[in-house]
């Protein structure tokens, strides 16, 4: 092994380092006071811009294909609302004697949540997967989760849930409206966006970094580091990592066993392995309104899982992208070779 290859192996990926940097920055200098709503608006704008670009870039044929790809949608749905809760139930029971009931119930709560939208689609785009299918799958997951998550929480945690109608409005305003606007303007701006692919890449990564910083800032301001000791934090991180790895492996194996294409596999893996912090926090405030002093502990596993999934999936997306580039280069060489 040469010195250069050794340095490449031990040097952290710049994007993962940036994500870690956002966590550290939020811990040292969280957005609070007048800056908190400002960062929330900036993050919302970045996400809306991301979906506007997706709308302008994706052809209508691709959108229809994503909507009608029922096998993929069903696979992601079963991973999100069946596989995850089953694994969460087992992990919660295993962790309860070690980290206590509130944190263990928090693990179970996170397993009932819908998939993320922005990061699932961004990572699918980075990994060169089926973005149209990922967009439809993650968005439908959030819409269905508004009803399914409270039902699962009531069933598994014995808590009577509520219905968050605001989530539907937020999804429509922040995601679908910009996407539809991009679709309407695609004829005029679509070719320009396709010629400037780096723009989508910057918005992909930038929106995720903003989400990490804003979400973690809220946790730090809420006293995240005063509600758990270091030992419990490490155990919780390990439990979250094990849970994520189990789902990543399961979705990868299932997508290949069911004969999905590589692009579909990427969408299934990223959409089926995520849990939404943006949906989870407001839902927790409603579902656990009778226990306000424990809400922080209930959502802590979700907050940590959110960071773990972003870092792990960032590395996985880069790996998928590098493999796709290698395959493309190999095909180009094969086509250029003389017969």
NUZAMI-194687 format. One record per residue (C-alpha): residue in three letters; residue number from 1; x negated, y, z negated. Coordinates in Angstrom, 2 decimals, padded with zeros to 5 digits. Example, Ala and Ser with C-alpha at 12.3 -4.5 7.8 and 13.67 -1.06 7.14 Angstrom:
<rs>
r rest = ALA	nr = 1	x = -012.30	y = -004.50	z = -007.80
r rest = SER	nr = 2	x = -013.67	y = -001.06	z = -007.14
</rs>
This chain:
<rs>
r rest = UNK	nr = 1	x = 000.00	y = 000.00	z = 000.00
r rest = UNK	nr = 2	x = -001.43	y = 003.37	z = 001.00
r rest = UNK	nr = 3	x = -001.58	y = 006.36	z = -001.31
r rest = UNK	nr = 4	x = 001.03	y = 008.19	z = 000.78
r rest = UNK	nr = 5	x = 003.53	y = 005.30	z = 000.60
r rest = UNK	nr = 6	x = 002.93	y = 005.02	z = -003.16
r rest = UNK	nr = 7	x = 003.64	y = 008.73	z = -003.64
r rest = UNK	nr = 8	x = 006.79	y = 008.36	z = -001.54
r rest = UNK	nr = 9	x = 008.01	y = 005.53	z = -003.75
r rest = UNK	nr = 10	x = 007.43	y = 007.32	z = -007.07
r rest = UNK	nr = 11	x = 008.51	y = 010.80	z = -005.98
r rest = UNK	nr = 12	x = 012.17	y = 011.40	z = -006.86
r rest = UNK	nr = 13	x = 014.60	y = 012.11	z = -004.06
r rest = UNK	nr = 14	x = 014.97	y = 015.91	z = -003.80
r rest = UNK	nr = 15	x = 018.76	y = 015.68	z = -003.73
r rest = UNK	nr = 16	x = 018.93	y = 013.49	z = -006.85
r rest = UNK	nr = 17	x = 016.43	y = 015.82	z = -008.51
r rest = UNK	nr = 18	x = 018.73	y = 018.72	z = -007.63
r rest = UNK	nr = 19	x = 021.68	y = 016.93	z = -009.25
r rest = UNK	nr = 20	x = 019.66	y = 016.31	z = -012.41
r rest = UNK	nr = 21	x = 018.60	y = 019.94	z = -012.27
r rest = UNK	nr = 22	x = 022.25	y = 021.04	z = -012.25
r rest = UNK	nr = 23	x = 022.90	y = 018.93	z = -015.37
r rest = UNK	nr = 24	x = 019.90	y = 020.45	z = -017.13
r rest = UNK	nr = 25	x = 020.86	y = 023.96	z = -016.03
r rest = UNK	nr = 26	x = 024.43	y = 023.46	z = -017.28
r rest = UNK	nr = 27	x = 023.07	y = 022.22	z = -020.61
r rest = UNK	nr = 28	x = 020.70	y = 025.17	z = -021.05
r rest = UNK	nr = 29	x = 022.72	y = 027.86	z = -019.32
r rest = UNK	nr = 30	x = 026.35	y = 026.75	z = -018.92
r rest = UNK	nr = 31	x = 028.91	y = 028.84	z = -017.11
r rest = UNK	nr = 32	x = 030.99	y = 030.36	z = -019.88
r rest = UNK	nr = 33	x = 032.89	y = 033.50	z = -020.68
r rest = UNK	nr = 34	x = 033.60	y = 035.56	z = -017.57
r rest = UNK	nr = 35	x = 031.29	y = 033.31	z = -015.51
r rest = UNK	nr = 36	x = 033.37	y = 030.16	z = -016.06
r rest = UNK	nr = 37	x = 036.34	y = 031.23	z = -013.90
r rest = UNK	nr = 38	x = 033.93	y = 032.73	z = -011.35
r rest = UNK	nr = 39	x = 032.10	y = 029.41	z = -010.94
r rest = UNK	nr = 40	x = 035.42	y = 027.58	z = -010.75
r rest = UNK	nr = 41	x = 036.52	y = 029.83	z = -007.88
r rest = UNK	nr = 42	x = 033.17	y = 029.51	z = -006.10
r rest = UNK	nr = 43	x = 033.33	y = 025.71	z = -006.40
r rest = UNK	nr = 44	x = 036.92	y = 025.67	z = -005.16
r rest = UNK	nr = 45	x = 035.93	y = 027.83	z = -002.18
r rest = UNK	nr = 46	x = 032.99	y = 025.52	z = -001.35
r rest = UNK	nr = 47	x = 035.26	y = 022.47	z = -001.42
r rest = UNK	nr = 48	x = 037.88	y = 024.24	z = 000.70
r rest = UNK	nr = 49	x = 035.17	y = 025.24	z = 003.19
r rest = UNK	nr = 50	x = 033.98	y = 021.64	z = 003.30
r rest = UNK	nr = 51	x = 037.45	y = 020.40	z = 004.24
r rest = UNK	nr = 52	x = 037.91	y = 023.18	z = 006.76
r rest = UNK	nr = 53	x = 034.73	y = 022.00	z = 008.48
r rest = UNK	nr = 54	x = 035.91	y = 018.39	z = 008.35
r rest = UNK	nr = 55	x = 039.19	y = 019.44	z = 009.93
r rest = UNK	nr = 56	x = 037.44	y = 021.35	z = 012.70
r rest = UNK	nr = 57	x = 034.98	y = 018.54	z = 013.33
r rest = UNK	nr = 58	x = 037.24	y = 015.48	z = 013.31
r rest = UNK	nr = 59	x = 039.28	y = 014.66	z = 016.38
r rest = UNK	nr = 60	x = 043.00	y = 014.11	z = 015.95
r rest = UNK	nr = 61	x = 042.54	y = 010.57	z = 017.23
r rest = UNK	nr = 62	x = 040.12	y = 009.89	z = 014.36
r rest = UNK	nr = 63	x = 042.56	y = 011.30	z = 011.80
r rest = UNK	nr = 64	x = 045.40	y = 009.12	z = 013.09
r rest = UNK	nr = 65	x = 043.10	y = 006.09	z = 013.06
r rest = UNK	nr = 66	x = 042.19	y = 006.83	z = 009.45
r rest = UNK	nr = 67	x = 045.82	y = 007.11	z = 008.40
r rest = UNK	nr = 68	x = 046.81	y = 003.89	z = 010.14
r rest = UNK	nr = 69	x = 043.82	y = 001.86	z = 008.88
r rest = UNK	nr = 70	x = 046.02	y = 000.13	z = 006.29
r rest = UNK	nr = 71	x = 043.57	y = -002.69	z = 005.46
r rest = UNK	nr = 72	x = 040.93	y = -000.18	z = 004.40
r rest = UNK	nr = 73	x = 043.45	y = 001.91	z = 002.46
r rest = UNK	nr = 74	x = 044.75	y = -001.18	z = 000.65
r rest = UNK	nr = 75	x = 041.22	y = -002.33	z = -000.21
r rest = UNK	nr = 76	x = 040.37	y = 001.03	z = -001.77
r rest = UNK	nr = 77	x = 043.70	y = 001.15	z = -003.62
r rest = UNK	nr = 78	x = 043.16	y = -002.30	z = -005.15
r rest = UNK	nr = 79	x = 039.62	y = -001.37	z = -006.20
r rest = UNK	nr = 80	x = 040.77	y = 001.89	z = -007.80
r rest = UNK	nr = 81	x = 043.92	y = 000.77	z = -009.58
r rest = UNK	nr = 82	x = 043.42	y = -002.98	z = -010.11
r rest = UNK	nr = 83	x = 039.73	y = -003.96	z = -010.14
r rest = UNK	nr = 84	x = 038.64	y = -000.91	z = -012.13
r rest = UNK	nr = 85	x = 041.29	y = -001.26	z = -014.89
r rest = UNK	nr = 86	x = 040.55	y = -004.99	z = -015.29
r rest = UNK	nr = 87	x = 036.82	y = -004.31	z = -015.64
r rest = UNK	nr = 88	x = 037.52	y = -001.30	z = -017.87
r rest = UNK	nr = 89	x = 039.68	y = -003.42	z = -020.15
r rest = UNK	nr = 90	x = 036.89	y = -005.94	z = -020.60
r rest = UNK	nr = 91	x = 034.19	y = -003.27	z = -021.03
r rest = UNK	nr = 92	x = 036.30	y = -001.37	z = -023.57
r rest = UNK	nr = 93	x = 036.87	y = -004.50	z = -025.67
r rest = UNK	nr = 94	x = 033.15	y = -005.31	z = -025.53
r rest = UNK	nr = 95	x = 032.04	y = -001.79	z = -026.48
r rest = UNK	nr = 96	x = 034.63	y = -001.09	z = -029.20
r rest = UNK	nr = 97	x = 032.65	y = -002.65	z = -032.10
r rest = UNK	nr = 98	x = 029.47	y = -000.88	z = -030.94
r rest = UNK	nr = 99	x = 030.52	y = 002.71	z = -030.13
r rest = UNK	nr = 100	x = 033.87	y = 002.96	z = -031.90
r rest = UNK	nr = 101	x = 037.49	y = 003.04	z = -030.76
r rest = UNK	nr = 102	x = 037.71	y = 006.59	z = -029.29
r rest = UNK	nr = 103	x = 034.77	y = 006.18	z = -026.92
r rest = UNK	nr = 104	x = 035.83	y = 002.63	z = -026.01
r rest = UNK	nr = 105	x = 039.33	y = 003.86	z = -025.20
r rest = UNK	nr = 106	x = 037.69	y = 006.60	z = -023.15
r rest = UNK	nr = 107	x = 036.06	y = 003.91	z = -020.98
r rest = UNK	nr = 108	x = 039.47	y = 002.33	z = -020.46
r rest = UNK	nr = 109	x = 041.01	y = 005.72	z = -019.67
r rest = UNK	nr = 110	x = 038.45	y = 006.52	z = -016.97
r rest = UNK	nr = 111	x = 039.12	y = 003.16	z = -015.33
r rest = UNK	nr = 112	x = 042.77	y = 004.14	z = -014.73
r rest = UNK	nr = 113	x = 042.01	y = 007.38	z = -012.89
r rest = UNK	nr = 114	x = 042.24	y = 008.00	z = -009.13
r rest = UNK	nr = 115	x = 039.22	y = 008.32	z = -006.89
r rest = UNK	nr = 116	x = 037.42	y = 011.61	z = -006.35
r rest = UNK	nr = 117	x = 038.13	y = 013.44	z = -003.14
r rest = UNK	nr = 118	x = 035.32	y = 015.84	z = -002.34
r rest = UNK	nr = 119	x = 032.36	y = 013.69	z = -003.41
r rest = UNK	nr = 120	x = 033.76	y = 010.47	z = -001.90
r rest = UNK	nr = 121	x = 034.14	y = 012.14	z = 001.48
r rest = UNK	nr = 122	x = 030.88	y = 014.05	z = 001.23
r rest = UNK	nr = 123	x = 028.90	y = 010.88	z = 000.46
r rest = UNK	nr = 124	x = 030.72	y = 008.99	z = 003.21
r rest = UNK	nr = 125	x = 029.72	y = 011.77	z = 005.61
r rest = UNK	nr = 126	x = 026.10	y = 011.73	z = 004.41
r rest = UNK	nr = 127	x = 025.96	y = 007.94	z = 004.78
r rest = UNK	nr = 128	x = 027.47	y = 008.22	z = 008.29
r rest = UNK	nr = 129	x = 030.60	y = 006.29	z = 007.39
r rest = UNK	nr = 130	x = 034.25	y = 006.59	z = 008.45
r rest = UNK	nr = 131	x = 034.99	y = 010.11	z = 007.20
r rest = UNK	nr = 132	x = 038.56	y = 010.19	z = 008.53
r rest = UNK	nr = 133	x = 039.49	y = 007.02	z = 006.65
r rest = UNK	nr = 134	x = 037.68	y = 008.26	z = 003.53
r rest = UNK	nr = 135	x = 039.56	y = 011.56	z = 003.67
r rest = UNK	nr = 136	x = 042.92	y = 009.81	z = 003.88
r rest = UNK	nr = 137	x = 042.05	y = 007.16	z = 001.31
r rest = UNK	nr = 138	x = 040.68	y = 009.51	z = -001.36
r rest = UNK	nr = 139	x = 043.50	y = 012.01	z = -000.91
r rest = UNK	nr = 140	x = 046.21	y = 009.34	z = -001.09
r rest = UNK	nr = 141	x = 044.49	y = 007.92	z = -004.17
r rest = UNK	nr = 142	x = 044.86	y = 011.26	z = -005.95
r rest = UNK	nr = 143	x = 048.47	y = 011.66	z = -004.94
r rest = UNK	nr = 144	x = 049.34	y = 008.13	z = -006.07
r rest = UNK	nr = 145	x = 047.23	y = 008.54	z = -009.20
r rest = UNK	nr = 146	x = 049.48	y = 011.33	z = -010.44
r rest = UNK	nr = 147	x = 052.10	y = 008.62	z = -011.02
r rest = UNK	nr = 148	x = 050.04	y = 005.43	z = -011.39
r rest = UNK	nr = 149	x = 047.47	y = 006.71	z = -013.90
r rest = UNK	nr = 150	x = 050.01	y = 007.71	z = -016.59
r rest = UNK	nr = 151	x = 051.73	y = 004.34	z = -016.12
r rest = UNK	nr = 152	x = 048.44	y = 002.48	z = -016.50
r rest = UNK	nr = 153	x = 047.49	y = 004.56	z = -019.54
r rest = UNK	nr = 154	x = 050.84	y = 003.82	z = -021.13
r rest = UNK	nr = 155	x = 050.46	y = 000.10	z = -020.36
r rest = UNK	nr = 156	x = 046.83	y = -000.34	z = -021.38
r rest = UNK	nr = 157	x = 046.41	y = 002.28	z = -024.11
r rest = UNK	nr = 158	x = 049.95	y = 002.34	z = -025.48
r rest = UNK	nr = 159	x = 050.25	y = 006.06	z = -024.80
r rest = UNK	nr = 160	x = 053.29	y = 007.67	z = -023.22
r rest = UNK	nr = 161	x = 052.10	y = 009.69	z = -020.26
r rest = UNK	nr = 162	x = 053.32	y = 012.73	z = -018.40
r rest = UNK	nr = 163	x = 053.61	y = 013.74	z = -014.77
r rest = UNK	nr = 164	x = 051.16	y = 016.36	z = -013.53
r rest = UNK	nr = 165	x = 052.96	y = 018.10	z = -010.67
r rest = UNK	nr = 166	x = 050.16	y = 020.70	z = -010.53
r rest = UNK	nr = 167	x = 047.79	y = 018.05	z = -009.15
r rest = UNK	nr = 168	x = 049.88	y = 017.74	z = -005.97
r rest = UNK	nr = 169	x = 049.85	y = 021.49	z = -005.48
r rest = UNK	nr = 170	x = 046.10	y = 021.68	z = -006.06
r rest = UNK	nr = 171	x = 045.42	y = 018.92	z = -003.53
r rest = UNK	nr = 172	x = 047.68	y = 020.55	z = -000.96
r rest = UNK	nr = 173	x = 046.20	y = 024.03	z = -001.45
r rest = UNK	nr = 174	x = 042.53	y = 023.18	z = -001.81
r rest = UNK	nr = 175	x = 042.16	y = 020.18	z = 000.49
r rest = UNK	nr = 176	x = 044.96	y = 019.60	z = 002.96
r rest = UNK	nr = 177	x = 045.59	y = 023.25	z = 003.85
r rest = UNK	nr = 178	x = 041.95	y = 023.98	z = 004.83
r rest = UNK	nr = 179	x = 041.78	y = 020.65	z = 006.67
r rest = UNK	nr = 180	x = 044.93	y = 021.41	z = 008.65
r rest = UNK	nr = 181	x = 043.67	y = 024.92	z = 009.39
r rest = UNK	nr = 182	x = 040.43	y = 023.41	z = 010.71
r rest = UNK	nr = 183	x = 042.43	y = 021.01	z = 012.86
r rest = UNK	nr = 184	x = 044.48	y = 023.90	z = 014.28
r rest = UNK	nr = 185	x = 041.33	y = 025.88	z = 015.12
r rest = UNK	nr = 186	x = 039.34	y = 022.86	z = 016.31
r rest = UNK	nr = 187	x = 039.73	y = 023.73	z = 019.99
r rest = UNK	nr = 188	x = 037.91	y = 027.04	z = 019.49
r rest = UNK	nr = 189	x = 035.36	y = 026.33	z = 016.74
r rest = UNK	nr = 190	x = 034.98	y = 022.53	z = 016.89
r rest = UNK	nr = 191	x = 032.27	y = 022.50	z = 019.59
r rest = UNK	nr = 192	x = 030.22	y = 025.11	z = 017.69
r rest = UNK	nr = 193	x = 030.40	y = 023.09	z = 014.44
r rest = UNK	nr = 194	x = 029.40	y = 019.91	z = 016.27
r rest = UNK	nr = 195	x = 026.34	y = 021.73	z = 017.64
r rest = UNK	nr = 196	x = 025.39	y = 022.87	z = 014.12
r rest = UNK	nr = 197	x = 025.51	y = 019.59	z = 012.19
r rest = UNK	nr = 198	x = 023.16	y = 020.95	z = 009.53
r rest = UNK	nr = 199	x = 025.96	y = 023.29	z = 008.43
r rest = UNK	nr = 200	x = 028.11	y = 020.34	z = 007.36
r rest = UNK	nr = 201	x = 025.12	y = 018.78	z = 005.61
r rest = UNK	nr = 202	x = 024.47	y = 021.92	z = 003.57
r rest = UNK	nr = 203	x = 028.12	y = 022.28	z = 002.62
r rest = UNK	nr = 204	x = 028.28	y = 018.55	z = 001.71
r rest = UNK	nr = 205	x = 025.38	y = 018.75	z = -000.69
r rest = UNK	nr = 206	x = 026.06	y = 022.25	z = -001.93
r rest = UNK	nr = 207	x = 029.65	y = 021.50	z = -002.90
r rest = UNK	nr = 208	x = 028.59	y = 018.44	z = -004.91
r rest = UNK	nr = 209	x = 025.91	y = 020.42	z = -006.75
r rest = UNK	nr = 210	x = 028.48	y = 023.07	z = -007.63
r rest = UNK	nr = 211	x = 030.91	y = 020.42	z = -008.87
r rest = UNK	nr = 212	x = 028.20	y = 018.91	z = -011.09
r rest = UNK	nr = 213	x = 027.23	y = 022.24	z = -012.59
r rest = UNK	nr = 214	x = 030.78	y = 023.48	z = -013.15
r rest = UNK	nr = 215	x = 032.06	y = 020.20	z = -014.60
r rest = UNK	nr = 216	x = 029.10	y = 019.72	z = -016.93
r rest = UNK	nr = 217	x = 029.26	y = 023.34	z = -018.03
r rest = UNK	nr = 218	x = 032.82	y = 022.78	z = -019.23
r rest = UNK	nr = 219	x = 031.67	y = 019.81	z = -021.26
r rest = UNK	nr = 220	x = 028.74	y = 021.62	z = -022.82
r rest = UNK	nr = 221	x = 030.87	y = 024.63	z = -023.77
r rest = UNK	nr = 222	x = 033.40	y = 022.21	z = -025.28
r rest = UNK	nr = 223	x = 030.76	y = 020.84	z = -027.65
r rest = UNK	nr = 224	x = 029.82	y = 017.71	z = -025.76
r rest = UNK	nr = 225	x = 026.46	y = 017.22	z = -027.50
r rest = UNK	nr = 226	x = 027.94	y = 017.70	z = -030.98
r rest = UNK	nr = 227	x = 030.41	y = 014.84	z = -030.73
r rest = UNK	nr = 228	x = 028.03	y = 011.93	z = -030.13
r rest = UNK	nr = 229	x = 024.60	y = 010.81	z = -031.34
r rest = UNK	nr = 230	x = 021.74	y = 009.78	z = -029.08
r rest = UNK	nr = 231	x = 022.19	y = 006.04	z = -029.65
r rest = UNK	nr = 232	x = 025.87	y = 006.07	z = -028.72
r rest = UNK	nr = 233	x = 025.08	y = 008.25	z = -025.70
r rest = UNK	nr = 234	x = 022.50	y = 005.78	z = -024.40
r rest = UNK	nr = 235	x = 024.84	y = 002.81	z = -024.96
r rest = UNK	nr = 236	x = 027.66	y = 004.67	z = -023.22
r rest = UNK	nr = 237	x = 025.45	y = 005.52	z = -020.26
r rest = UNK	nr = 238	x = 024.42	y = 001.87	z = -019.91
r rest = UNK	nr = 239	x = 028.05	y = 000.73	z = -020.11
r rest = UNK	nr = 240	x = 029.03	y = 003.26	z = -017.43
r rest = UNK	nr = 241	x = 026.16	y = 002.17	z = -015.20
r rest = UNK	nr = 242	x = 027.10	y = -001.51	z = -015.56
r rest = UNK	nr = 243	x = 030.72	y = -000.71	z = -014.74
r rest = UNK	nr = 244	x = 029.72	y = 001.28	z = -011.66
r rest = UNK	nr = 245	x = 027.30	y = -001.39	z = -010.42
r rest = UNK	nr = 246	x = 029.96	y = -004.09	z = -010.78
r rest = UNK	nr = 247	x = 032.41	y = -002.07	z = -008.67
r rest = UNK	nr = 248	x = 029.78	y = -001.11	z = -006.07
r rest = UNK	nr = 249	x = 028.79	y = -004.75	z = -005.65
r rest = UNK	nr = 250	x = 032.40	y = -005.92	z = -005.56
r rest = UNK	nr = 251	x = 033.46	y = -003.36	z = -002.93
r rest = UNK	nr = 252	x = 030.38	y = -004.07	z = -000.80
r rest = UNK	nr = 253	x = 030.88	y = -007.84	z = -000.91
r rest = UNK	nr = 254	x = 034.64	y = -007.55	z = -000.31
r rest = UNK	nr = 255	x = 034.29	y = -005.19	z = 002.66
r rest = UNK	nr = 256	x = 031.78	y = -007.51	z = 004.33
r rest = UNK	nr = 257	x = 033.80	y = -010.65	z = 003.54
r rest = UNK	nr = 258	x = 036.91	y = -009.03	z = 005.05
r rest = UNK	nr = 259	x = 035.05	y = -008.19	z = 008.25
r rest = UNK	nr = 260	x = 035.04	y = -004.39	z = 008.03
r rest = UNK	nr = 261	x = 032.59	y = -002.41	z = 010.16
r rest = UNK	nr = 262	x = 029.59	y = -000.71	z = 008.55
r rest = UNK	nr = 263	x = 031.31	y = 002.68	z = 008.80
r rest = UNK	nr = 264	x = 034.40	y = 001.29	z = 007.07
r rest = UNK	nr = 265	x = 032.25	y = -000.42	z = 004.44
r rest = UNK	nr = 266	x = 030.64	y = 002.90	z = 003.56
r rest = UNK	nr = 267	x = 034.05	y = 004.54	z = 003.14
r rest = UNK	nr = 268	x = 035.33	y = 001.65	z = 001.00
r rest = UNK	nr = 269	x = 032.25	y = 001.63	z = -001.23
r rest = UNK	nr = 270	x = 032.30	y = 005.36	z = -001.89
r rest = UNK	nr = 271	x = 036.07	y = 005.81	z = -002.21
r rest = UNK	nr = 272	x = 036.62	y = 002.62	z = -004.19
r rest = UNK	nr = 273	x = 033.88	y = 003.24	z = -006.76
r rest = UNK	nr = 274	x = 034.67	y = 006.82	z = -007.82
r rest = UNK	nr = 275	x = 036.69	y = 008.27	z = -010.69
r rest = UNK	nr = 276	x = 037.92	y = 011.85	z = -010.60
r rest = UNK	nr = 277	x = 036.79	y = 014.21	z = -013.33
r rest = UNK	nr = 278	x = 038.91	y = 016.99	z = -011.81
r rest = UNK	nr = 279	x = 042.06	y = 014.87	z = -012.21
r rest = UNK	nr = 280	x = 040.99	y = 013.17	z = -015.43
r rest = UNK	nr = 281	x = 040.45	y = 016.21	z = -017.63
r rest = UNK	nr = 282	x = 043.89	y = 017.80	z = -017.16
r rest = UNK	nr = 283	x = 045.56	y = 014.39	z = -017.37
r rest = UNK	nr = 284	x = 043.81	y = 013.69	z = -020.68
r rest = UNK	nr = 285	x = 045.10	y = 016.95	z = -022.14
r rest = UNK	nr = 286	x = 048.65	y = 015.84	z = -021.33
r rest = UNK	nr = 287	x = 048.39	y = 012.14	z = -022.12
r rest = UNK	nr = 288	x = 046.59	y = 012.66	z = -025.44
r rest = UNK	nr = 289	x = 048.33	y = 015.87	z = -026.49
r rest = UNK	nr = 290	x = 049.31	y = 014.26	z = -029.81
r rest = UNK	nr = 291	x = 045.60	y = 013.69	z = -030.63
r rest = UNK	nr = 292	x = 043.87	y = 016.96	z = -029.69
r rest = UNK	nr = 293	x = 040.95	y = 016.31	z = -032.06
r rest = UNK	nr = 294	x = 040.06	y = 013.13	z = -030.12
r rest = UNK	nr = 295	x = 040.48	y = 014.40	z = -026.56
r rest = UNK	nr = 296	x = 036.79	y = 015.32	z = -026.35
r rest = UNK	nr = 297	x = 035.73	y = 011.78	z = -027.20
r rest = UNK	nr = 298	x = 038.31	y = 010.25	z = -024.87
r rest = UNK	nr = 299	x = 036.98	y = 012.20	z = -021.87
r rest = UNK	nr = 300	x = 033.26	y = 011.92	z = -022.72
r rest = UNK	nr = 301	x = 032.87	y = 008.51	z = -021.00
r rest = UNK	nr = 302	x = 034.51	y = 010.01	z = -017.91
r rest = UNK	nr = 303	x = 032.17	y = 013.00	z = -017.92
r rest = UNK	nr = 304	x = 029.12	y = 010.76	z = -018.17
r rest = UNK	nr = 305	x = 030.48	y = 008.35	z = -015.57
r rest = UNK	nr = 306	x = 031.02	y = 011.30	z = -013.26
r rest = UNK	nr = 307	x = 027.34	y = 012.21	z = -013.44
r rest = UNK	nr = 308	x = 026.20	y = 008.59	z = -013.10
r rest = UNK	nr = 309	x = 028.37	y = 007.99	z = -010.04
r rest = UNK	nr = 310	x = 027.14	y = 011.17	z = -008.34
r rest = UNK	nr = 311	x = 023.48	y = 010.31	z = -008.86
r rest = UNK	nr = 312	x = 023.83	y = 006.64	z = -007.93
r rest = UNK	nr = 313	x = 025.97	y = 007.34	z = -004.87
r rest = UNK	nr = 314	x = 023.65	y = 010.12	z = -003.73
r rest = UNK	nr = 315	x = 020.83	y = 007.58	z = -003.57
r rest = UNK	nr = 316	x = 023.09	y = 005.02	z = -001.89
r rest = UNK	nr = 317	x = 024.31	y = 007.54	z = 000.69
r rest = UNK	nr = 318	x = 020.73	y = 008.45	z = 001.59
r rest = UNK	nr = 319	x = 019.95	y = 004.74	z = 001.96
r rest = UNK	nr = 320	x = 022.93	y = 004.19	z = 004.25
r rest = UNK	nr = 321	x = 021.90	y = 007.23	z = 006.33
r rest = UNK	nr = 322	x = 018.29	y = 006.06	z = 006.61
r rest = UNK	nr = 323	x = 019.44	y = 002.59	z = 007.69
r rest = UNK	nr = 324	x = 021.73	y = 004.11	z = 010.32
r rest = UNK	nr = 325	x = 018.88	y = 006.23	z = 011.68
r rest = UNK	nr = 326	x = 016.66	y = 003.15	z = 011.85
r rest = UNK	nr = 327	x = 019.37	y = 001.19	z = 013.68
r rest = UNK	nr = 328	x = 019.90	y = 004.07	z = 016.12
r rest = UNK	nr = 329	x = 016.18	y = 004.28	z = 016.81
r rest = UNK	nr = 330	x = 016.01	y = 000.52	z = 017.38
r rest = UNK	nr = 331	x = 018.93	y = 000.64	z = 019.81
r rest = UNK	nr = 332	x = 017.33	y = 003.55	z = 021.67
r rest = UNK	nr = 333	x = 014.07	y = 001.63	z = 022.05
r rest = UNK	nr = 334	x = 015.94	y = -001.47	z = 023.23
r rest = UNK	nr = 335	x = 017.83	y = 000.52	z = 025.87
r rest = UNK	nr = 336	x = 014.64	y = 002.23	z = 027.03
r rest = UNK	nr = 337	x = 012.70	y = -001.03	z = 027.35
r rest = UNK	nr = 338	x = 012.27	y = -002.30	z = 030.94
r rest = UNK	nr = 339	x = 014.25	y = -005.40	z = 031.89
</rs>
